[in-house]
Amino acid sequence: MAVATDDPDNGVSREGVINRKSATLNEISDLARGGRAVMLIRFPSRDSTHLEQLQKHHLALADYKPITVRTCVSLRNIVGRKFPRIRWFTLINPSIEMRKSICKFATQLSSIADANAIVDAPCFNHLADA
């Protein structure tokens, strides 16, 4: 059983990369064993579009029925210029109540000035329960 020895605060490692600040898919699998819900954070990169990254992220986690809330909060620097802080929070193995809570959170966050949240829950028909 693989165990994350540090606090993996940079989401999922890229394939073939082991980093103490991110979790491998094997570690995530161990954490999610038995249907346990697990929350992951992701900081999207500039290497590809956010949509491409989100699709790849959800595909890697497809067995866990992921739901992601993509957040963007604009902050101001010392001279008053706005800059975005983008974070994605993905819940795997979520219950119906957890899914409802994520949607409620996104609605509440979006009601705050200079904040936005979008919920993405892919449909994996080919992975539907029998």
Helices and strands as residue ranges (DSSP letters): H 25-31, G 33-35, E 38-42, H 50-60, G 62-64, E 67-76, E 82-92, H 96-110, E 115-120, G 125-127
